[in-house]
Amino acid sequence: MKPLLKLFPILLLFMTATANCQNNDEITDPELTEIWEPQPPVVEPAPLSSEPPADAIILFDGTSLDNWVSVDGSEAEWDLGDDHMTVRPGTGDIITRQEFNDIQLHVEWRAPEEIDGEGQGRGNSGIFLQNRYEVQVLDNWENPTYSNGMAGSIYKQHIPLANPAKRPGEWQRFDIFFKSPVFDDDGNVEEPARFTVMLNGILVQNNVEVFGPTVYIGPPEYEPHGAAGILLQDHGDYVSFRNIWVRELDQEIRFTDGIWRDPQD
């Protein structure tokens, strides 16, 4: 399918949402930003296997929550298991103490083995880069929902290229490559944020452009910001996480405007 045709449902979604916003002053219906078709093809993933590289910053090794705090700055209250942590519903989101810009992020996660609920109410959580841009965590094993809200989506923005979801209760993995947005001195976007995402070793987002911070209702809109932490969401489900590490990519030499340059210059 041609790229413009693939983008058409998303562009139409934002055009519709924007029109409704102009007509009604404020969008109040989350269904206006849900896309149900097309559904990504189901792909059988490979077995889980990943060790942190030598230059990785270990954010969670299964032994403590020292690298995390609740979003209000208090101690993180999620439950520790043998090698993992699990959302304790009602205690709130948690976020890394350390802040990041461009990164490679590895996260392993598991939806509850016991199936409870359906659609967005089943194994729901999220991974927010820079506390703003969400890669959706969801139990999508034989669990239909709107395509731009399923596991591996850039929530309400980009439908995943495939659905390599494992059964509930099995460990799954994200490898996320994130480029943070660049703003000029007036707060205008010079370069939007971008994601490349692999779910269980399968490419589900291929260098997609982010339209703004994740929002539940209405179209996203950028606001200037700097480095920020990685947030894990308490959505009320007992989702578990383990083996979380990150590599900072801020020193990468980039080719921009026809010139190889260091971003620090």
C-alpha positions as a Markdown table, in Angstrom:
| # | Residue | x | y | z |
|---|---|---|---|---|
| 1 | Met | 0.0 | 0.0 | 0.0 |
| 2 | Lys | 1.3 | 3.5 | -0.9 |
| 3 | Pro | 2.5 | 5.5 | 2.2 |
| 4 | Leu | -0.1 | 8.3 | 1.6 |
| 5 | Leu | -2.9 | 5.7 | 1.4 |
| 6 | Lys | -1.8 | 4.1 | 4.7 |
| 7 | Leu | -1.7 | 7.5 | 6.4 |
| 8 | Phe | -5.2 | 8.5 | 5.1 |
| 9 | Pro | -7.2 | 7.0 | 8.0 |
| 10 | Ile | -5.0 | 8.8 | 10.5 |
| 11 | Leu | -5.1 | 12.1 | 8.6 |
| 12 | Leu | -8.8 | 11.8 | 8.2 |
| 13 | Leu | -9.1 | 11.1 | 12.0 |
| 14 | Phe | -7.3 | 14.4 | 12.9 |
| 15 | Met | -9.1 | 16.4 | 10.2 |
| 16 | Thr | -12.4 | 15.1 | 11.7 |
| 17 | Ala | -11.3 | 15.7 | 15.3 |
| 18 | Thr | -10.1 | 19.2 | 14.4 |
| 19 | Ala | -13.4 | 20.0 | 12.6 |
| 20 | Asn | -15.3 | 18.9 | 15.6 |
| 21 | Cys | -13.1 | 20.9 | 17.9 |
| 22 | Gln | -13.7 | 24.0 | 15.8 |
| 23 | Asn | -17.5 | 23.4 | 15.7 |
| 24 | Asn | -17.9 | 22.5 | 19.3 |
| 25 | Asp | -15.0 | 24.4 | 20.9 |
| 26 | Glu | -13.9 | 21.3 | 22.7 |
| 27 | Ile | -13.7 | 17.6 | 21.9 |
| 28 | Thr | -15.3 | 15.4 | 24.5 |
| 29 | Asp | -15.8 | 12.0 | 22.8 |
| 30 | Pro | -12.7 | 9.7 | 22.8 |
| 31 | Glu | -14.3 | 7.5 | 20.1 |
| 32 | Leu | -13.6 | 10.3 | 17.6 |
| 33 | Thr | -9.9 | 9.3 | 17.7 |
| 34 | Glu | -10.4 | 5.5 | 17.6 |
| 35 | Ile | -9.5 | 3.6 | 14.4 |
| 36 | Trp | -10.9 | 0.1 | 14.1 |
| 37 | Glu | -9.9 | -0.7 | 10.5 |
| 38 | Pro | -7.5 | -2.0 | 9.3 |
| 39 | Gln | -6.5 | -4.5 | 11.9 |
| 40 | Pro | -2.8 | -5.5 | 11.7 |
| 41 | Pro | -2.0 | -9.1 | 10.6 |
| 42 | Val | -1.2 | -11.6 | 13.4 |
| 43 | Val | 2.5 | -12.8 | 13.4 |
| 44 | Glu | 4.0 | -15.6 | 15.5 |
| 45 | Pro | 6.9 | -14.1 | 17.5 |
| 46 | Ala | 10.3 | -15.7 | 18.3 |
| 47 | Pro | 11.2 | -16.9 | 21.8 |
| 48 | Leu | 12.2 | -14.2 | 24.3 |
| 49 | Ser | 15.9 | -13.7 | 24.7 |
| 50 | Ser | 17.8 | -10.5 | 25.4 |
| 51 | Glu | 20.8 | -9.5 | 27.5 |
| 52 | Pro | 21.7 | -5.8 | 28.2 |
| 53 | Pro | 24.6 | -4.5 | 26.2 |
| 54 | Ala | 27.8 | -3.3 | 27.9 |
| 55 | Asp | 26.8 | 0.4 | 27.8 |
| 56 | Ala | 23.3 | 0.0 | 29.0 |
| 57 | Ile | 21.9 | 1.9 | 32.0 |
| 58 | Ile | 20.0 | -0.6 | 34.0 |
| 59 | Leu | 16.7 | 0.9 | 35.2 |
| 60 | Phe | 15.2 | -2.3 | 36.7 |
| 61 | Asp | 17.0 | -5.6 | 37.4 |
| 62 | Gly | 14.3 | -7.1 | 39.5 |
| 63 | Thr | 15.8 | -6.3 | 42.9 |
| 64 | Ser | 14.5 | -2.8 | 43.8 |
| 65 | Leu | 12.5 | 0.2 | 42.7 |
| 66 | Asp | 15.4 | 2.6 | 43.6 |
| 67 | Asn | 15.5 | 4.1 | 40.1 |
| 68 | Trp | 11.8 | 4.9 | 40.1 |
| 69 | Val | 9.4 | 7.2 | 42.0 |
| 70 | Ser | 5.7 | 7.8 | 41.9 |
| 71 | Val | 4.7 | 10.7 | 39.7 |
| 72 | Asp | 4.0 | 12.9 | 42.7 |
| 73 | Gly | 7.7 | 12.4 | 43.8 |
| 74 | Ser | 7.0 | 9.9 | 46.6 |
| 75 | Glu | 8.4 | 6.4 | 46.8 |
| 76 | Ala | 7.2 | 4.0 | 44.1 |
| 77 | Glu | 4.6 | 1.6 | 45.6 |
| 78 | Trp | 4.4 | -1.1 | 43.0 |
| 79 | Asp | 4.9 | -4.7 | 44.1 |
| 80 | Leu | 8.2 | -6.5 | 43.7 |
| 81 | Gly | 8.3 | -10.2 | 42.7 |
| 82 | Asp | 11.2 | -12.6 | 42.2 |
| 83 | Asp | 12.6 | -10.8 | 39.1 |
| 84 | His | 9.8 | -8.3 | 38.2 |
| 85 | Met | 7.6 | -5.5 | 39.4 |
| 86 | Thr | 3.8 | -5.4 | 39.1 |
| 87 | Val | 1.4 | -2.5 | 39.0 |
| 88 | Arg | -0.4 | -2.1 | 42.3 |
| 89 | Pro | -3.7 | -0.6 | 41.1 |
| 90 | Gly | -4.5 | 2.7 | 42.6 |
| 91 | Thr | -0.9 | 3.6 | 43.6 |
| 92 | Gly | -0.4 | 5.6 | 40.4 |
| 93 | Asp | 2.1 | 5.8 | 37.6 |
| 94 | Ile | 5.8 | 5.5 | 38.3 |
| 95 | Ile | 8.6 | 7.4 | 36.5 |
| 96 | Thr | 12.4 | 7.1 | 36.3 |
| 97 | Arg | 14.5 | 9.4 | 38.5 |
| 98 | Gln | 16.8 | 9.9 | 35.5 |
| 99 | Glu | 15.7 | 12.0 | 32.5 |
| 100 | Phe | 16.4 | 11.2 | 28.9 |
| 101 | Asn | 16.3 | 12.5 | 25.4 |
| 102 | Asp | 17.2 | 10.2 | 22.4 |
| 103 | Ile | 17.3 | 6.6 | 23.6 |
| 104 | Gln | 17.1 | 2.9 | 22.9 |
| 105 | Leu | 14.8 | 1.3 | 25.4 |
| 106 | His | 14.3 | -2.4 | 26.2 |
| 107 | Val | 11.3 | -3.4 | 28.4 |
| 108 | Glu | 9.8 | -6.8 | 29.1 |
| 109 | Trp | 6.2 | -7.0 | 30.2 |
| 110 | Arg | 3.5 | -9.5 | 31.0 |
| 111 | Ala | -0.3 | -9.2 | 31.1 |
| 112 | Pro | -2.1 | -11.2 | 33.8 |
| 113 | Glu | -2.6 | -14.9 | 32.9 |
| 114 | Glu | -6.2 | -14.8 | 34.2 |
| 115 | Ile | -8.3 | -13.0 | 31.5 |
| 116 | Asp | -10.5 | -10.3 | 33.0 |
| 117 | Gly | -12.2 | -7.8 | 30.8 |
| 118 | Glu | -12.0 | -7.1 | 27.1 |
| 119 | Gly | -10.7 | -4.5 | 24.7 |
| 120 | Gln | -8.9 | -1.7 | 26.5 |
| 121 | Gly | -9.9 | -3.2 | 29.9 |
| 122 | Arg | -7.6 | -6.2 | 29.5 |
| 123 | Gly | -3.9 | -6.0 | 30.5 |
| 124 | Asn | -3.7 | -2.3 | 29.9 |
| 125 | Ser | -0.6 | -0.2 | 30.7 |
| 126 | Gly | 1.7 | 2.1 | 28.8 |
| 127 | Ile | 5.3 | 3.2 | 28.4 |
| 128 | Phe | 5.6 | 7.0 | 28.1 |
| 129 | Leu | 8.9 | 8.3 | 26.6 |
| 130 | Gln | 9.8 | 11.8 | 28.1 |
| 131 | Asn | 6.6 | 11.4 | 30.2 |
| 132 | Arg | 4.5 | 12.3 | 27.1 |
| 133 | Tyr | 4.7 | 9.9 | 24.2 |
| 134 | Glu | 3.0 | 6.5 | 24.7 |
| 135 | Val | 3.8 | 3.1 | 23.4 |
| 136 | Gln | 0.7 | 1.1 | 24.3 |
| 137 | Val | 0.9 | -2.0 | 26.5 |
| 138 | Leu | -2.2 | -4.2 | 26.2 |
| 139 | Asp | -3.2 | -7.9 | 26.1 |
| 140 | Asn | -4.0 | -8.3 | 22.4 |
| 141 | Trp | -4.2 | -12.1 | 22.3 |
| 142 | Glu | -7.5 | -12.7 | 20.5 |
| 143 | Asn | -8.7 | -9.4 | 22.0 |
| 144 | Pro | -9.9 | -6.9 | 19.4 |
| 145 | Thr | -9.8 | -3.2 | 20.1 |
| 146 | Tyr | -9.4 | -0.1 | 18.1 |
| 147 | Ser | -6.2 | -0.5 | 16.0 |
| 148 | Asn | -4.5 | 2.7 | 17.1 |
| 149 | Gly | -4.9 | 1.6 | 20.7 |
| 150 | Met | -3.6 | -1.9 | 20.6 |
| 151 | Ala | -0.2 | -3.2 | 21.9 |
| 152 | Gly | 2.6 | -1.6 | 19.9 |
| 153 | Ser | 0.6 | 1.4 | 18.8 |
| 154 | Ile | 1.8 | 4.9 | 19.3 |
| 155 | Tyr | -1.4 | 5.5 | 21.2 |
| 156 | Lys | -4.2 | 7.2 | 19.2 |
| 157 | Gln | -1.6 | 8.1 | 16.5 |
| 158 | His | 0.0 | 5.1 | 14.7 |
| 159 | Ile | -1.4 | 1.6 | 14.1 |
| 160 | Pro | 1.2 | -1.2 | 14.5 |
| 161 | Leu | 2.4 | -2.9 | 11.4 |
| 162 | Ala | 1.6 | -6.3 | 12.9 |
| 163 | Asn | 0.1 | -8.0 | 15.9 |
| 164 | Pro | 2.8 | -10.3 | 17.4 |
| 165 | Ala | 1.1 | -10.6 | 20.8 |
| 166 | Lys | 1.7 | -13.6 | 23.0 |
| 167 | Arg | -0.8 | -15.3 | 25.2 |
| 168 | Pro | -1.7 | -13.6 | 28.5 |
| 169 | Gly | 0.7 | -14.7 | 31.2 |
| 170 | Glu | 3.7 | -15.0 | 28.8 |
| 171 | Trp | 6.6 | -12.5 | 28.9 |
| 172 | Gln | 6.7 | -10.1 | 25.9 |
| 173 | Arg | 9.4 | -7.5 | 25.0 |
| 174 | Phe | 9.6 | -4.1 | 23.5 |
| 175 | Asp | 12.7 | -2.7 | 21.9 |
| 176 | Ile | 12.0 | 1.0 | 21.4 |
| 177 | Phe | 14.1 | 3.5 | 19.5 |
| 178 | Phe | 13.1 | 7.1 | 20.3 |
| 179 | Lys | 14.2 | 10.4 | 18.9 |
| 180 | Ser | 13.0 | 13.3 | 21.0 |
| 181 | Pro | 11.5 | 16.4 | 19.3 |
| 182 | Val | 13.6 | 19.5 | 18.7 |
| 183 | Phe | 12.2 | 23.0 | 19.3 |
| 184 | Asp | 13.5 | 26.4 | 18.3 |
| 185 | Asp | 14.0 | 29.3 | 20.6 |
| 186 | Asp | 10.3 | 30.4 | 20.2 |
| 187 | Gly | 9.0 | 26.9 | 21.1 |
| 188 | Asn | 8.2 | 25.9 | 17.5 |
| 189 | Val | 8.8 | 22.3 | 16.4 |
| 190 | Glu | 11.9 | 22.0 | 14.2 |
| 191 | Glu | 11.9 | 18.2 | 14.3 |
| 192 | Pro | 9.1 | 16.1 | 15.6 |
| 193 | Ala | 9.6 | 13.1 | 17.8 |
| 194 | Arg | 10.0 | 9.7 | 16.1 |
| 195 | Phe | 9.6 | 6.1 | 17.1 |
| 196 | Thr | 10.8 | 2.8 | 15.8 |
| 197 | Val | 9.4 | -0.1 | 17.8 |
| 198 | Met | 9.8 | -3.8 | 17.8 |
| 199 | Leu | 7.4 | -6.0 | 19.7 |
| 200 | Asn | 8.6 | -9.6 | 20.4 |
| 201 | Gly | 11.3 | -9.1 | 17.7 |
| 202 | Ile | 8.8 | -8.0 | 15.1 |
| 203 | Leu | 8.9 | -4.4 | 13.6 |
| 204 | Val | 5.6 | -2.7 | 14.5 |
| 205 | Gln | 6.5 | 1.0 | 14.1 |
| 206 | Asn | 9.0 | 2.1 | 11.4 |
| 207 | Asn | 10.5 | 5.5 | 12.1 |
| 208 | Val | 7.0 | 7.1 | 12.5 |
| 209 | Glu | 6.6 | 10.8 | 13.1 |
| 210 | Val | 4.8 | 11.7 | 16.3 |
| 211 | Phe | 2.1 | 14.4 | 16.1 |
| 212 | Gly | 2.4 | 15.6 | 19.7 |
| 213 | Pro | 2.1 | 14.2 | 23.2 |
| 214 | Thr | -0.4 | 11.3 | 23.8 |
| 215 | Val | -3.9 | 12.5 | 24.5 |
| 216 | Tyr | -7.0 | 10.4 | 25.1 |
| 217 | Ile | -9.5 | 12.8 | 23.6 |
| 218 | Gly | -8.9 | 15.1 | 20.6 |
| 219 | Pro | -5.8 | 15.8 | 18.5 |
| 220 | Pro | -2.4 | 16.1 | 20.0 |
| 221 | Glu | -0.5 | 19.4 | 20.1 |
| 222 | Tyr | 3.2 | 19.9 | 20.9 |
| 223 | Glu | 4.4 | 22.1 | 23.7 |
| 224 | Pro | 8.2 | 22.8 | 24.1 |
| 225 | His | 10.0 | 20.7 | 26.7 |
| 226 | Gly | 13.4 | 19.1 | 27.5 |
| 227 | Ala | 14.6 | 15.8 | 28.8 |
| 228 | Ala | 12.2 | 13.9 | 31.0 |
| 229 | Gly | 11.8 | 10.5 | 32.6 |
| 230 | Ile | 10.3 | 7.2 | 31.3 |
| 231 | Leu | 6.9 | 6.6 | 32.8 |
| 232 | Leu | 5.1 | 3.3 | 33.4 |
| 233 | Gln | 1.3 | 3.6 | 33.6 |
| 234 | Asp | -1.0 | 2.4 | 36.4 |
| 235 | His | -4.1 | 1.7 | 34.3 |
| 236 | Gly | -5.7 | -0.5 | 37.0 |
| 237 | Asp | -4.5 | -3.8 | 35.6 |
| 238 | Tyr | -1.9 | -6.2 | 37.2 |
| 239 | Val | 0.7 | -5.8 | 34.4 |
| 240 | Ser | 4.2 | -6.8 | 35.3 |
| 241 | Phe | 7.6 | -5.5 | 34.0 |
| 242 | Arg | 11.2 | -6.8 | 34.2 |
| 243 | Asn | 14.6 | -6.3 | 32.6 |
| 244 | Ile | 14.4 | -2.6 | 31.8 |
| 245 | Trp | 17.4 | -1.0 | 30.4 |
| 246 | Val | 18.2 | 2.0 | 28.2 |
| 247 | Arg | 21.0 | 3.3 | 26.0 |
| 248 | Glu | 21.4 | 7.0 | 25.5 |
| 249 | Leu | 21.8 | 8.1 | 21.9 |
| 250 | Asp | 22.3 | 11.8 | 22.4 |
| 251 | Gln | 25.9 | 11.8 | 21.2 |
| 252 | Glu | 25.1 | 10.2 | 17.9 |
| 253 | Ile | 26.4 | 12.0 | 14.9 |
| 254 | Arg | 23.5 | 12.9 | 12.6 |
| 255 | Phe | 23.2 | 13.8 | 9.0 |
| 256 | Thr | 21.1 | 17.0 | 8.8 |
| 257 | Asp | 20.9 | 19.7 | 6.1 |
| 258 | Gly | 23.5 | 17.8 | 4.0 |
| 259 | Ile | 26.1 | 17.9 | 6.8 |
| 260 | Trp | 27.4 | 15.4 | 9.3 |
| 261 | Arg | 27.3 | 17.1 | 12.7 |
| 262 | Asp | 27.5 | 16.5 | 16.4 |
| 263 | Pro | 24.2 | 17.5 | 18.1 |
| 264 | Gln | 26.3 | 19.2 | 20.8 |
| 265 | Asp | 27.7 | 21.7 | 18.3 |
